[in-house]
Amino acid sequence: MPEHEKKHENAAAPKKRPGRTIMIQGTASDVGKSLITAALCRIFTQDGYRTAPFKSQNMSLNSYVTWDGKEIGRAQGMQADACGIIATTDMNPILLKPSGEMSSQVVVHGKPLGDYEAREYRERYLPIAGGIVRESLRTLQESYDIVVLEGAGSPAEINLKDRDIVNMNMAAWADAPVVLVADIDRGGVFASIVGTLELLEPHERDRVCGFVINKFRGDVALLQPGLDWLEERTGKPVLGVLPYLPGLELEDEDSLSLSASMAAASRRSAATPFADDVDRLDIAVIKLPRISNFTDADPLLSEPDVHVRFVEQAMEWGTPDLVLLPGSKNTIADLIWLREQGLAELVLDHIRSGGRVAAICGGYEMLGERLLDPHGVEANQPECPGLGLFSFDIAFQSFKTTVRAEGTARLGDSGDSFLIDGYEIHMGQMIPNSPELRQPFLIRDMQLDKAVRNELPYRQEGVCTQDGKVWGTFLHGILHNDSFRRAWLNEARADRGWEPLAEGVRFRERREAAFDRLADAARAYLDMPRIYAIAGVKEEKPDGAALS
C-alpha cells in the first residue's frame, strides 16, 4: 500500500462492545450527505476514534476499486480515505450501476451479480440484500469505534419504503440515531425538512435527532428566525448551518454531482489568475451520455495553466490543445452517439492535425478497430467499428476486471519514464491485431501484502503513438499521478512554443488538505459536542477502554 494511503490508518484493537453508529440522511439527493459523512469521519478519526463509513446500497457510475480488486461506490472510497483506512466492500456491500433507462448492473461485495430491471431487482433480490447489508454493518462494528452511515435520496420516498434497505430500515437495523440534512441552496429548506418528517412513521420520526442545513450563503443571523421556528415546530434541534464551501475538490459520484463539477470547473477556470491568458491550455473533455468515473478529470481542474471544458456538441468543440475521452458504462452506445454528434470526426481531425488525445477505459476501447459484443454484455449490437486509430479489437466478456495497479509509464520513444498507480474497472478485453502495437504502461496488480506484490510479474498495458501524442489506457486515476500529468501538460505547452512549468499541483496533498478544510468547517459550524452525545460517544479521545 502506498505511503499516502497509510498516513492516517488506525489499526483495529479488541473492544468489549460493538462500535457506535450515527446516520446521515437527507431530504433529497445531492444535498451533501456524502461530504457531511466524510466530515464526521475525518473529525472522529482526528479525535482518536477508529472510524469507518457505511452505505448499504449505492447507485453510481463513478466507482472506486478497493485494494483487493473489488468495486464500491466512489463516495465510500473517498470517506474511507478521510478516515485514513483501507476501503473494503463491507463499506458499500451493494452497488447499482445504471446500464439503461430501467436497468442496472448489480454489484455485490465488489463483484457483478448481473443486470436487473428495477422491478425484478426489488422483487427478487432486495429481500436477500437486507441480510447482506446487516452482516456487513456487523463486521464494521466489530472493528471500529464509530461507524458513520449514509442514506440515499430521501427516507420519505413512500413508494420505496416497503423494501427499504438504505434509509430508515437500515437505521433501525443499526439502532442508529439519524441526522437529517437539507440543502438551502436549492430553496424551500424548511418545507423540505418539515415535509420529510411528516411523511415518516412515528417511530422513524423519533429516530431523527436533529437537522443540518447545508450550503448556506450569507448572514446566518437572517436565517435565525426560521431556525427558531423549525425547532419549535418539530421539537428537534438544528445542529448547525454549514456554509457553501467552493473549490473543495473532493470526488463526486453521480450525474447530479457531475453537473455541479462542470459548473465548478467553469467558475474555477474563470477565477484563476494568469499573467497572460495565452499561456492557458484548452482541454476538451467529451461528456459522454453514459460517462463513468468522470473524476479522472478532477486533477486537471486544479492545474494553474489549463482551462477545462466539458463538450457535448460539435458546436462547442473550439480549438482544444488536448482532448480527453473518458470512461463509459456502455462504450458501443456512446461511440454511436459520438459519431451522431459529429464529435468522432472532430476527434480524428484533431489527431490528423497533430493534436493530442488521451483516452481512458471506455474512451480507450473506442480507439481500436472493432468492438465485439456477441453475448450482449453491453449492448444489443454484436459488433461496432471503432475509430480505427490502433490495431486492436475489444471483446466484451461476462467477467469484469477490477484491479489496482502500479508501475511505470512512458509516452513516446523519447519520453521520460514515470512511476504511476491507478485502477481498472472494465468488461472489455483488448485483443492486439499487430505485434508492433506500442504499449506505454508497464504495470503489475497491487496486493495488500507488499512482500507478495514485489514478486508479481509486470504486464504491458495501453496503447500509444510513436510521438506520444495519442494514448489510451484502462487505468483510471492515471492523471492523478502528479509527475506524469505535468509532463503530459508540458508536452502540450511545448507544442505551443511555451516554456514548461517546473512543478504543478500536488493533487494528493491538496486532497488531504481538502479533508482537513472540510473537517475544520464542520467543527466551526456544527454542534459537535451534541453530535458526539447523539452518537453516544464521549468527545474526549479514547484511551483504549470500552466506549461509554
KARABEL-V31954 format. One record per pair of residues at least 24 apart in sequence whose C-alpha atoms are under 10 Angstrom apart, sorted by the first residue. I is the first residue (numbers start at 0). GAP is how many residues later the second one is. D is the distance in whole Angstrom. If there is no record, write none. Layout:
I:GAP:D
I:GAP:D
This chain:
0:66:8
0:85:9
0:445:8
0:446:8
0:447:6
0:448:8
0:449:7
0:452:10
1:404:10
1:419:9
1:448:10
3:77:10
3:80:9
3:504:8
3:505:9
3:508:9
4:75:10
4:76:7
4:79:7
4:80:7
4:81:7
5:75:9
5:78:7
5:79:7
5:80:8
6:74:10
6:76:10
6:77:6
6:78:9
6:505:10
7:34:10
7:37:8
7:38:9
7:73:8
7:74:8
7:75:7
7:76:4
7:77:7
7:78:10
8:36:9
8:41:9
8:42:10
8:71:10
8:72:9
8:73:10
8:74:7
8:75:4
8:76:5
8:77:8
9:35:8
9:38:9
9:39:8
9:40:6
9:41:8
9:73:8
9:74:7
9:75:7
9:76:10
9:134:9
10:39:8
10:74:8
10:132:9
10:133:9
11:38:7
11:39:10
11:130:9
11:131:6
11:132:7
11:133:9
12:37:9
12:129:9
12:130:7
12:131:8
12:132:10
12:531:8
13:128:8
13:129:8
13:130:9
13:530:9
13:531:9
13:532:9
14:126:10
14:127:8
14:128:8
14:129:9
14:130:8
14:529:8
14:530:7
14:531:6
14:532:8
15:126:9
15:529:8
15:530:6
15:531:8
16:124:9
16:125:8
16:128:9
16:529:7
16:530:8
16:531:10
17:120:8
17:121:9
17:122:9
17:123:5
17:124:5
17:125:8
17:126:8
17:127:7
17:128:9
17:129:10
17:528:9
17:529:9
18:30:10
18:31:9
18:32:9
18:33:10
18:118:10
18:119:9
18:120:10
18:121:8
18:122:4
18:123:6
18:124:7
18:125:5
18:126:4
18:127:5
18:128:7
18:518:10
18:527:10
18:528:8
19:31:10
19:121:7
19:122:10
19:124:8
19:125:6
19:126:5
19:127:6
19:128:9
19:154:9
19:155:9
19:156:8
19:157:10
19:515:7
19:516:7
19:517:7
19:527:9
19:528:10
20:30:10
20:31:10
20:32:10
20:33:10
20:116:10
20:120:8
20:123:10
20:124:9
20:125:6
20:126:5
20:127:6
20:128:7
20:150:9
20:153:7
20:154:7
20:155:5
20:156:7
20:157:9
20:513:9
20:514:6
20:515:8
20:516:9
21:124:8
21:125:7
21:126:5
21:127:6
21:128:9
21:149:8
21:152:9
21:153:9
21:154:5
21:155:5
21:156:6
21:157:8
21:509:9
21:510:9
21:512:8
21:513:5
21:514:9
22:30:10
22:31:9
22:32:10
22:124:8
22:125:6
22:126:4
22:127:6
22:128:7
22:144:9
22:145:10
22:147:9
22:148:7
22:151:9
22:152:10
22:153:6
22:154:6
22:155:5
22:156:6
22:157:9
22:184:10
22:185:9
22:512:9
23:31:10
23:124:8
23:125:6
23:126:5
23:127:6
23:128:9
23:143:9
23:147:10
23:152:10
23:153:9
23:154:6
23:155:5
23:156:6
23:157:7
23:184:10
23:187:10
23:188:10
24:124:8
24:125:6
24:126:5
24:127:7
24:128:8
24:129:7
24:130:7
24:141:10
24:142:7
24:143:9
24:146:10
24:153:7
24:154:6
24:155:5
24:156:6
24:157:9
24:183:9
24:186:10
25:124:9
25:125:7
25:126:7
25:127:7
25:128:6
25:129:7
25:130:10
25:141:9
25:152:10
25:153:8
25:154:5
25:155:5
25:156:6
25:157:9
25:166:10
25:167:9
25:170:9
25:185:9
25:186:9
26:125:10
26:126:7
26:127:5
26:128:7
26:129:8
26:130:10
26:153:7
26:154:6
26:155:5
26:156:8
26:162:9
26:164:10
26:165:6
26:166:6
26:167:10
26:168:9
26:169:6
26:170:9
27:124:8
27:125:5
27:126:5
27:127:8
27:128:9
27:129:9
27:153:9
27:154:7
27:155:8
27:164:8
27:165:10
27:168:9
28:122:10
28:123:7
28:124:4
28:125:7
28:153:10
28:154:10
28:225:10
28:227:8
28:228:10
29:122:9
29:123:8
29:152:9
29:153:8
29:222:10
29:223:10
29:224:9
29:225:10
29:226:7
29:227:7
29:230:10
30:122:9
30:123:10
30:150:7
30:151:6
30:152:5
30:153:9
30:154:9
30:155:9
30:182:9
30:183:7
30:184:8
31:149:7
31:150:8
31:151:7
31:180:10
31:181:10
31:182:7
31:183:8
32:42:10
32:116:10
32:117:7
32:118:8
32:119:8
32:120:9
32:146:10
32:147:9
32:148:7
32:149:9
32:150:10
32:179:10
32:181:9
33:40:10
33:41:6
33:42:8
33:44:9
33:45:8
33:115:10
33:116:7
33:117:9
33:118:9
33:217:10
33:218:9
33:219:9
34:40:8
34:43:9
34:44:8
34:115:10
34:213:10
34:215:8
34:216:9
34:217:9
34:480:9
34:483:8
34:484:10
35:43:10
35:112:10
35:114:9
35:145:9
35:176:9
35:178:9
35:206:9
35:482:8
35:483:9
35:486:8
36:38:9
36:39:9
36:42:7
36:45:10
36:111:7
36:112:7
36:113:7
36:114:10
37:37:9
37:38:9
37:40:8
37:41:5
37:42:8
37:43:9
37:44:6
37:45:8
37:110:9
37:112:10
37:212:10
37:477:8
37:480:8
37:481:8
38:40:8
38:43:8
38:44:9
38:476:7
38:477:8
38:478:9
38:479:6
38:480:5
38:481:8
38:482:9
38:483:7
38:484:9
39:39:9
39:42:9
39:43:9
39:108:7
39:478:9
39:479:7
39:482:8
39:483:9
39:488:9
39:491:9
39:492:10
40:38:7
40:39:8
40:40:9
40:41:6
40:42:6
40:43:9
40:105:9
40:106:8
40:107:7
40:108:10
40:474:10
40:478:9
41:37:8
41:38:9
41:39:9
41:40:5
41:41:5
41:42:8
41:473:7
41:474:7
41:476:8
41:477:6
41:478:10
41:480:10
42:39:9
42:40:9
42:472:9
42:473:9
42:475:9
42:476:6
42:477:8
42:479:8
42:480:8
42:485:9
43:39:8
43:101:9
43:102:8
43:103:10
43:104:10
43:475:10
43:488:9
43:495:9
43:497:9
44:37:8
44:38:6
44:39:8
44:40:10
44:100:10
44:101:9
44:496:10
45:36:10
45:37:8
45:38:10
45:470:9
45:473:9
45:495:9
46:492:8
46:493:7
46:494:6
46:495:8
47:97:10
47:491:10
47:492:9
47:493:5
47:494:6
47:495:9
47:496:10
48:34:10
48:95:8
48:96:6
48:97:7
48:488:10
48:490:10
48:491:10
48:492:7
48:493:7
48:494:10
48:495:10
48:498:10
49:33:8
49:34:10
49:35:9
49:93:8
49:94:5
49:95:5
49:96:6
49:97:9
49:492:9
50:28:10
50:29:9
50:31:10
50:32:6
50:33:9
50:34:8
50:89:9
50:90:9
50:92:9
50:93:6
50:94:6
50:95:5
50:96:6
50:97:7
51:24:9
51:27:8
51:28:6
51:29:10
51:30:9
51:31:7
51:32:9
51:33:8
51:34:10
51:35:9
51:36:10
51:38:10
51:39:8
51:88:7
51:89:9
51:91:9
51:92:7
51:93:8
51:94:7
51:95:5
51:96:6
51:97:9
52:24:9
52:25:9
52:26:6
52:27:6
52:28:10
52:29:9
52:30:8
52:32:10
52:34:9
52:35:10
52:37:9
52:38:6
52:39:9
52:84:10
52:87:9
52:91:10
52:93:9
52:94:6
52:95:5
52:96:6
52:97:8
53:25:9
53:26:9
53:34:10
53:35:9
53:36:7
53:37:4
53:38:6
53:39:9
53:79:9
53:82:9
53:83:7
53:86:8
53:93:7
53:94:6
53:95:5
53:96:6
53:97:9
54:35:9
54:36:6
54:37:5
54:38:8
54:39:8
54:40:9
54:78:9
54:81:10
54:82:9
54:93:9
54:94:6
54:95:5
54:96:7
54:97:8
54:110:10
54:111:7
54:112:9
54:115:9
55:33:10
55:34:8
55:35:7
55:36:5
55:37:6
55:38:6
55:39:8
55:73:9
55:74:9
55:76:9
55:77:5
55:78:8
55:80:8
55:81:8
55:93:8
55:94:8
55:95:8
55:96:9
55:109:7
55:110:6
55:111:9
55:114:8
56:34:10
56:35:6
56:36:7
56:37:5
56:38:6
56:39:7
56:50:10
56:51:9
56:72:9
56:73:10
56:76:8
56:93:9
56:94:8
56:95:8
56:107:10
56:108:7
56:109:6
56:110:10
57:34:7
57:35:9
57:36:6
57:37:5
57:38:6
57:39:9
57:49:10
57:92:10
57:93:9
57:94:7
57:95:10
57:108:8
57:195:10
58:35:9
58:36:6
58:37:5
58:38:6
58:39:7
58:45:9
58:46:10
58:47:9
58:93:9
58:194:9
58:195:8
59:35:7
59:36:6
59:37:5
59:38:7
59:44:10
59:192:10
59:193:6
59:194:5
59:195:8
59:232:9
59:233:9
60:34:9
60:35:8
60:36:5
60:37:7
60:38:9
60:192:7
60:193:7
60:194:8
60:229:8
60:230:8
60:231:5
60:232:6
60:233:9
60:266:10
60:267:9
60:268:7
61:35:9
61:189:9
61:190:8
61:191:5
61:192:6
61:193:9
61:196:10
61:229:9
61:230:5
61:231:4
61:232:7
61:233:7
61:234:10
61:265:10
61:267:10
62:32:9
62:34:9
62:189:10
62:190:7
62:191:10
62:229:8
62:230:6
62:231:10
62:232:10
62:362:8
63:46:10
63:189:10
63:229:8
63:338:9
63:340:10
63:359:8
63:360:9
63:361:9
63:412:10
64:24:9
64:45:8
64:337:7
64:338:7
64:339:7
64:357:9
64:358:6
64:359:8
64:360:8
64:411:10
65:44:8
65:336:9
65:337:8
65:338:7
65:357:9
66:335:10
66:336:8
66:337:6
66:338:9
66:356:9
66:378:10
66:379:7
66:380:7
66:381:6
67:42:10
67:334:9
67:335:7
67:336:8
67:377:10
67:378:8
67:379:6
67:380:7
68:41:8
68:42:9
68:332:8
68:333:5
68:334:4
68:335:6
68:336:9
68:354:8
68:355:9
68:356:9
68:376:9
68:377:8
68:378:8
69:37:9
69:38:9
69:39:7
69:40:4
69:41:6
69:42:10
69:330:10
69:331:9
69:332:6
69:333:7
69:334:9
69:355:9
70:24:8
70:36:8
70:37:9
70:38:8
70:39:4
70:40:7
70:41:9
70:329:10
70:330:10
70:331:7
70:332:9
70:353:10
70:354:8
71:24:9
71:35:8
71:36:9
71:37:8
71:38:6
71:39:9
72:24:9
72:34:10
72:37:9
72:180:8
72:181:10
73:177:7
73:178:7
73:179:6
73:180:9
73:219:8
73:221:9
74:75:10
74:175:9
74:176:7
74:177:7
74:178:6
74:179:10
75:73:10
75:74:9
75:177:10
76:174:10
77:172:8
77:173:7
77:174:9
77:175:10
77:433:10
77:437:10
78:69:10
78:172:10
78:436:9
80:430:10
80:431:9
80:434:9
81:429:9
81:430:8
81:432:10
81:433:6
81:434:9
81:437:10
82:432:9
83:428:10
85:362:10
87:48:10
87:52:10
88:47:8
89:42:9
89:43:8
89:44:10
89:45:8
89:46:5
89:47:7
89:48:9
89:49:7
89:50:7
90:42:9
90:45:7
90:46:8
90:48:10
90:49:8
90:56:9
90:57:10
90:58:9
91:41:8
91:44:8
91:45:9
92:36:9
92:39:7
92:40:6
92:41:10
92:42:9
92:43:7
92:44:9
93:35:8
93:38:8
93:39:8
96:195:10
96:232:8
97:192:9
97:231:8
97:232:10
98:191:8
98:230:7
98:231:7
98:279:8
98:280:9
99:190:9
99:229:9
99:230:9
99:278:10
99:279:10
104:224:10
107:24:9
107:25:10
108:24:10
108:27:9
109:292:9
110:288:9
110:289:8
110:290:9
110:291:8
111:286:9
111:287:8
111:288:7
112:286:10
113:263:10
113:284:9
114:262:9
121:38:9
121:41:7
121:42:10
122:40:9
125:37:7
125:38:8
125:39:8
126:36:7
126:37:10
126:38:9
128:34:10
128:36:8
129:33:9
129:34:9
129:35:6
129:36:9
129:39:9
129:40:9
129:43:10
130:34:9
131:33:10
132:32:8
132:33:9
132:37:9
132:40:10
133:31:9
133:36:8
133:39:7
133:40:8
136:33:10
136:36:9
136:37:8
137:36:9
140:33:10
144:392:9
144:397:9
144:401:9
144:402:8
145:389:8
145:390:10
145:391:8
145:401:10
146:27:10
146:29:9
146:388:10
147:28:9
147:387:9
148:25:9
148:27:8
148:28:10
148:29:9
149:28:10
149:29:10
150:27:10
150:29:10
153:26:10
153:27:10
153:42:8
154:25:10
154:41:8
154:42:9
154:44:9
154:45:8
154:49:9
155:39:9
155:40:6
155:41:8
155:42:9
155:43:6
155:44:6
155:45:9
156:39:9
156:42:8
156:43:9
157:41:8
157:42:9
160:39:10
166:37:10
167:32:9
167:33:10
167:35:10
167:36:6
167:37:9
167:39:9
167:40:10
168:35:9
170:33:9
170:36:8
170:37:10
171:31:9
171:32:8
171:35:8
174:32:9
175:31:8
175:32:9
175:358:9
175:359:8
175:360:10
176:27:10
176:29:9
176:30:5
176:31:6
176:32:6
176:33:9
176:354:10
176:357:7
176:358:7
176:359:9
177:26:9
177:27:9
177:28:9
177:29:6
177:30:5
177:31:6
177:32:7
177:33:9
177:356:9
177:357:9
178:28:9
178:29:6
178:30:6
178:31:5
178:32:6
178:33:7
178:59:10
178:60:8
178:352:9
178:355:9
179:28:7
179:29:8
179:30:6
179:31:5
179:32:6
179:33:9
179:58:10
179:59:10
180:29:9
180:30:6
180:31:5
180:32:6
180:33:7
180:57:10
180:58:10
180:59:10
180:60:10
181:29:8
181:30:6
181:31:5
181:32:6
181:33:9
181:59:10
182:29:9
182:30:6
182:31:5
182:32:6
182:33:8
182:58:10
182:59:10
182:61:10
183:29:6
183:30:6
183:31:6
183:32:6
183:33:9
183:57:9
183:58:10
183:59:10
183:60:10
184:28:9
184:29:8
184:30:6
184:31:6
184:32:8
184:58:10
184:59:8
185:29:9
188:24:8
188:25:9
188:37:10
189:36:8
189:37:9
189:39:9
189:40:7
190:39:10
192:37:9
192:41:9
193:36:8
193:39:8
193:40:8
196:37:8
197:36:10
204:29:10
205:30:10
207:28:8
207:29:10
208:26:10
208:27:6
208:28:7
208:29:9
208:30:9
208:321:10
208:322:9
208:325:7
208:326:10
209:24:10
209:25:9
209:26:5
209:27:5
209:28:6
209:29:6
209:30:9
209:320:10
209:321:9
209:324:9
210:25:8
210:26:6
210:27:5
210:28:6
210:29:7
210:30:9
211:25:9
211:26:6
211:27:5
211:28:5
211:29:6
211:30:7
211:313:10
211:314:8
211:315:10
212:25:8
212:26:8
212:27:6
212:28:5
212:29:6
212:30:9
212:313:10
213:26:8
213:27:6
213:28:5
213:29:6
213:30:7
213:31:10
214:26:8
214:27:6
214:28:5
214:29:4
214:30:7
214:31:10
215:25:7
215:26:6
215:27:4
215:28:5
215:29:9
216:24:10
216:25:9
216:26:6
216:27:6
216:28:9
217:25:8
217:26:9
218:24:10
236:290:10
236:293:10
237:288:9
237:289:9
238:286:9
238:287:6
238:288:5
238:289:8
238:290:10
238:291:8
238:292:8
239:282:9
239:283:10
239:284:9
239:285:6
239:286:4
239:287:6
239:288:9
240:281:9
240:283:10
240:284:6
240:285:7
240:286:9
241:279:7
241:280:7
241:281:10
241:282:9
241:283:6
241:284:7
242:278:8
242:279:9
242:282:8
243:277:10
244:272:9
244:273:8
244:276:9
246:54:10
246:55:9
246:267:9
247:262:9
247:263:9
247:265:9
247:266:6
247:267:8
247:269:8
247:270:8
248:46:10
248:49:7
248:50:9
248:52:9
248:53:8
248:258:10
248:261:8
248:262:7
248:265:7
248:266:10
249:45:9
249:48:9
249:260:9
249:261:7
249:262:9
249:264:7
249:265:8
249:268:10
250:42:10
250:43:9
250:44:6
250:45:10
250:47:8
250:260:9
251:41:9
251:42:9
251:43:7
251:46:10
252:39:9
252:40:8
252:41:8
252:42:8
253:37:10
253:38:9
253:39:9
253:40:9
254:34:10
254:35:9
254:36:9
254:37:9
254:39:9
257:29:10
257:33:10
257:36:8
257:37:9
258:51:10
260:33:10
260:34:9
260:37:9
260:40:9
260:49:10
261:25:10
261:39:10
261:46:9
261:47:8
261:48:7
262:46:10
262:47:10
263:37:9
264:33:9
264:35:9
264:36:6
264:37:9
264:42:8
264:43:7
264:44:8
264:45:9
265:35:9
265:41:8
265:42:7
265:43:7
265:44:9
267:33:8
267:34:8
267:36:10
267:39:9
267:40:9
268:32:8
268:33:9
268:34:9
268:35:9
268:36:9
268:37:8
268:38:6
268:39:7
268:40:9
269:37:8
271:30:9
271:31:10
271:32:7
271:33:9
271:34:9
271:35:9
272:31:8
272:32:9
273:30:8
273:31:8
276:28:9
277:27:10
277:218:10
277:220:9
278:25:10
278:26:7
278:27:8
278:214:8
278:217:9
278:218:10
278:219:7
278:220:9
279:24:8
279:25:5
279:26:5
279:27:6
279:28:10
279:41:10
279:213:9
279:218:10
280:24:6
280:25:4
280:26:6
280:27:8
280:39:8
280:40:6
280:41:8
280:208:8
280:209:10
280:211:8
280:212:7
280:215:9
281:24:6
281:25:5
281:26:6
281:27:8
281:36:9
281:37:8
281:38:5
281:39:5
281:40:7
281:41:9
281:210:10
282:24:6
282:25:5
282:26:6
282:27:9
282:28:10
282:36:9
282:37:6
282:38:6
282:39:5
282:40:6
282:41:7
282:73:10
282:74:10
282:206:10
283:24:6
283:25:5
283:26:6
283:27:6
283:28:10
283:32:9
283:33:7
283:34:9
283:35:9
283:36:6
283:37:8
283:38:6
283:39:5
283:40:6
283:41:9
283:73:10
284:24:6
284:25:5
284:26:6
284:27:9
284:32:10
284:35:10
284:37:9
284:38:6
284:39:5
284:40:6
284:41:7
284:72:10
284:73:10
284:74:10
285:24:6
285:25:5
285:26:6
285:27:9
285:31:9
285:37:8
285:38:6
285:39:6
285:40:7
285:41:10
285:52:9
285:57:9
285:61:10
285:77:9
286:24:6
286:25:5
286:26:9
286:37:9
286:38:8
286:39:8
286:40:10
286:41:10
286:47:10
286:51:10
287:24:7
287:37:8
287:38:8
287:39:8
287:40:7
287:41:10
287:42:10
287:43:9
287:45:10
287:46:6
287:47:9
287:49:8
287:50:8
287:74:10
287:75:9
288:39:8
288:40:9
288:41:9
288:44:9
288:45:7
288:48:8
288:49:9
289:36:10
289:37:8
289:38:5
289:39:6
289:40:6
289:41:8
289:43:8
289:44:7
289:72:10
290:34:10
290:35:7
290:36:6
290:37:4
290:38:6
290:39:8
290:40:9
290:43:8
290:71:9
290:72:10
291:34:7
291:35:5
291:36:5
291:37:6
291:38:9
291:69:9
291:70:9
292:33:8
292:34:6
292:35:8
292:36:9
292:67:10
292:68:9
292:132:9
292:183:8
292:184:9
293:32:7
293:33:7
293:34:9
293:182:9
293:183:10
294:31:9
294:32:10
294:181:9
294:182:8
294:184:10
294:185:9
295:28:10
295:30:8
295:31:9
295:64:8
295:179:10
295:180:6
295:181:5
295:182:7
295:183:7
295:184:7
296:27:8
296:28:10
296:29:8
296:179:10
296:180:9
296:181:10
296:182:7
296:183:9
297:179:9
297:181:8
297:182:8
297:209:9
298:178:9
298:179:10
298:180:7
298:181:6
298:182:9
298:183:9
298:186:9
298:206:8
298:207:9
298:208:6
298:209:9
298:211:10
298:212:10
299:179:8
299:180:9
299:185:8
299:186:10
299:189:9
299:205:9
299:207:9
301:202:9
301:203:7
301:204:9
301:205:8
301:208:9
302:182:10
302:183:9
302:186:9
302:201:6
302:202:6
302:203:9
302:204:9
303:197:10
303:200:7
303:201:8
304:184:9
304:185:10
304:188:9
304:196:9
304:199:9
305:183:9
310:32:9
311:25:10
311:26:9
311:29:8
311:31:8
312:25:9
312:27:10
312:28:6
312:29:8
312:30:7
313:24:10
313:26:10
313:27:6
313:28:6
313:29:6
313:30:9
313:31:10
313:32:8
314:26:9
314:27:9
314:28:9
315:27:10
316:26:8
316:29:8
316:30:9
317:28:10
318:31:9
318:36:10
319:30:8
319:35:8
319:36:9
319:37:10
320:29:9
320:33:10
320:34:6
320:35:7
320:36:9
320:168:10
320:171:7
320:172:9
320:174:9
320:175:9
321:28:9
321:29:10
321:33:7
321:34:5
321:35:6
321:36:8
321:147:9
321:148:10
321:166:10
321:167:9
321:170:7
322:24:8
322:27:9
322:28:10
322:32:8
322:33:6
322:34:5
322:35:6
322:36:8
322:147:10
323:32:9
323:33:6
323:34:5
323:35:6
323:36:8
323:39:8
323:148:10
324:32:8
324:33:6
324:34:5
324:35:6
324:36:9
324:37:8
324:38:5
324:39:7
324:40:10
324:41:9
324:42:10
324:147:9
325:32:8
325:33:6
325:34:5
325:35:7
325:36:7
325:37:5
325:38:8
325:146:10
325:150:9
326:32:8
326:33:6
326:34:5
326:35:4
326:36:6
326:37:8
326:38:9
326:98:10
326:99:9
326:147:9
326:148:10
326:149:8
327:32:9
327:33:7
327:34:5
327:35:7
327:36:10
327:37:9
327:98:9
328:32:10
328:33:7
328:49:8
328:97:9
328:98:10
329:32:8
329:47:9
329:48:6
329:49:7
330:30:9
330:31:5
330:32:7
330:33:10
330:34:7
330:35:7
330:40:8
330:47:8
330:48:9
330:53:10
330:97:9
331:30:9
331:33:9
331:34:8
331:38:10
331:39:7
331:40:9
331:41:9
331:46:7
331:47:7
331:48:9
331:49:8
331:50:10
331:51:9
331:52:7
331:53:9
331:54:9
332:45:8
332:46:7
332:47:10
332:48:9
332:51:9
333:28:9
333:29:9
333:32:9
334:27:9
334:28:9
334:30:10
334:31:7
334:32:10
334:36:10
334:49:9
334:50:9
334:51:8
334:52:9
335:48:8
335:49:9
335:50:10
338:48:10
343:43:8
344:42:9
346:40:9
347:39:8
347:40:10
347:41:9
350:38:9
350:118:8
350:119:8
353:113:10
353:115:8
353:116:9
353:141:9
354:114:7
354:115:8
354:137:9
354:140:9
355:112:8
355:113:5
355:114:6
355:115:8
355:132:9
355:135:9
355:136:7
355:139:10
356:111:9
356:112:6
356:113:5
356:114:7
356:115:8
357:106:9
357:110:10
357:111:8
357:112:6
357:113:5
357:114:6
357:115:8
357:121:10
357:130:10
358:103:10
358:104:10
358:111:8
358:112:6
358:113:4
358:114:6
358:115:9
358:116:10
358:117:10
359:64:10
359:102:9
359:111:9
359:112:6
359:113:5
359:114:6
359:115:7
359:116:7
359:117:9
359:118:8
359:119:10
360:63:8
360:64:8
360:65:7
360:66:10
360:67:9
360:101:9
360:111:8
360:112:6
360:113:4
360:114:7
360:115:7
361:63:10
361:64:8
361:65:10
361:66:9
361:110:10
361:111:9
361:112:8
362:109:8
362:110:9
362:111:9
363:26:10
363:30:10
363:66:10
363:98:8
363:99:8
363:107:8
363:108:5
363:109:6
363:110:7
363:111:10
364:27:9
364:28:8
364:29:6
364:30:9
364:61:10
364:63:8
364:64:9
364:65:8
364:97:10
364:107:8
364:108:9
364:109:8
365:24:10
365:27:9
365:28:8
365:106:9
366:24:9
366:25:8
366:26:9
366:27:10
366:96:9
366:103:10
366:104:9
366:105:8
367:24:5
367:25:6
367:26:7
367:62:9
367:63:9
367:64:9
367:65:10
367:95:10
367:104:10
368:24:6
368:25:8
368:63:10
368:64:9
369:24:6
369:25:8
369:61:10
370:24:6
370:25:8
370:57:9
370:58:10
370:59:9
371:24:6
371:25:9
371:56:9
371:57:10
372:24:8
372:25:10
372:55:9
376:50:8
376:51:9
377:49:9
377:50:9
388:74:10
388:75:10
388:76:9
388:81:9
388:82:10
389:42:9
389:43:9
389:44:9
389:47:8
389:48:9
389:73:8
389:74:8
389:75:8
389:80:10
389:81:10
389:82:10
390:40:9
390:41:6
390:42:5
390:43:6
390:44:9
390:45:9
390:46:7
390:47:10
390:72:10
391:38:7
391:39:5
391:40:4
391:41:5
391:42:7
391:45:8
391:71:9
392:35:9
392:36:8
392:37:6
392:38:5
392:39:6
392:40:7
393:33:9
393:34:6
393:35:5
393:36:5
393:37:6
393:38:9
394:32:8
394:33:5
394:34:5
394:35:7
394:36:7
395:30:9
395:31:5
395:32:4
395:33:6
395:34:9
396:29:9
396:30:6
396:31:6
396:32:7
397:29:7
397:30:9
398:27:9
398:28:6
398:29:9
398:30:10
399:24:9
399:25:7
399:26:6
399:27:4
399:28:8
399:29:9
400:24:6
400:25:5
400:26:6
400:27:8
400:28:9
400:73:10
401:24:7
401:25:9
401:43:10
402:41:10
402:42:6
402:43:7
402:44:9
402:72:9
403:39:10
403:40:8
403:41:6
403:42:5
403:43:8
403:71:9
403:72:9
403:73:10
404:37:10
404:38:6
404:39:5
404:40:4
404:41:5
404:42:9
404:53:10
404:70:8
404:71:10
405:35:9
405:36:8
405:37:5
405:38:6
405:39:7
405:40:7
405:47:10
405:52:9
405:69:10
406:34:7
406:35:6
406:36:4
406:37:6
406:38:9
406:39:10
406:51:8
406:52:9
406:53:10
407:32:8
407:33:6
407:34:5
407:35:6
407:36:9
407:50:10
407:52:10
407:76:10
408:30:9
408:31:6
408:32:4
408:33:6
408:34:8
408:51:10
408:52:9
408:53:10
408:69:10
408:75:8
409:29:9
409:30:5
409:31:7
409:32:9
409:54:9
409:58:8
409:74:9
410:27:10
410:28:9
410:29:6
410:30:8
410:52:9
410:53:7
410:54:8
410:55:8
410:56:8
410:57:5
410:58:8
410:59:9
410:60:8
410:73:9
410:76:10
410:77:9
411:26:9
411:27:10
411:28:8
411:52:7
411:53:7
411:54:5
411:55:5
411:56:4
411:57:8
411:58:9
411:59:9
412:25:10
412:27:9
412:51:10
412:52:9
412:53:6
412:54:7
412:55:7
413:52:9
413:53:8
413:54:9
414:52:9
414:53:8
414:72:9
414:73:10
414:76:10
415:68:9
415:71:9
416:24:9
416:66:10
416:67:8
417:63:9
417:64:10
417:65:7
417:66:6
417:67:10
417:69:9
418:24:10
418:62:8
418:63:10
418:64:8
418:65:8
419:55:10
419:57:9
419:58:7
419:59:9
419:60:9
419:61:6
419:62:9
419:63:9
419:64:7
420:24:10
420:25:9
420:54:8
420:55:9
420:56:7
420:57:7
420:58:10
420:59:8
420:60:7
421:24:10
421:52:9
421:53:5
421:54:6
421:55:5
421:56:6
421:57:9
421:58:8
421:59:8
422:51:8
422:52:5
422:53:5
422:54:7
422:55:8
423:49:9
423:50:6
423:51:5
423:52:6
423:53:9
424:49:8
424:50:8
424:51:8
425:48:8
425:49:10
427:46:9
428:45:10
429:31:9
429:32:9
429:44:10
431:31:10
436:25:9
436:26:7
436:27:8
436:28:9
436:29:10
437:24:8
437:25:5
437:26:6
437:27:7
437:28:8
437:30:10
437:33:9
438:24:4
438:25:6
438:26:9
438:32:9
438:33:9
438:34:9
439:24:6
439:25:9
439:26:10
439:28:9
439:31:8
439:32:9
439:33:9
440:31:10
440:32:8
440:34:9
442:32:10
478:28:10
479:25:10
479:26:9
479:27:7
479:28:8
480:25:9
480:26:8
480:27:9
481:24:6
481:25:7
481:26:8
